[in-house]
Amino acid sequence: MESELKELLEGISDVYEDFAFGVCMGCKTDSERQKLIDYIKENKEVTTSDVLIFLYDEITSKRKKI
């Protein structure tokens, strides 16, 4: 699953060095990775900014606080 996510991230038009690595590290679980994979597949014109906003709004901000 992580390799699929990495491949999708590297295919984003404005991708920059280490972007895919950083985003993959930000996804802690397979369910988080799958949410991001689904989002990228559903939004073919997604940019790196869109991915970061989605990552924060839909994934990291919804994690259970310790």
C-alpha angles and dihedrals in degrees: 000000000000091000091053091050092048091051092050092048092049089054094060110115098234097037116148135198114298093003094119092045092051095047092047089053089051092059106079102181139035090247090056090049091049092051090054093045090052092048094052092046091050093048107049094177094052119146130208089257090054090051093050092049091049091046091055100037100041105026121020097035091053096054116116110264117235 
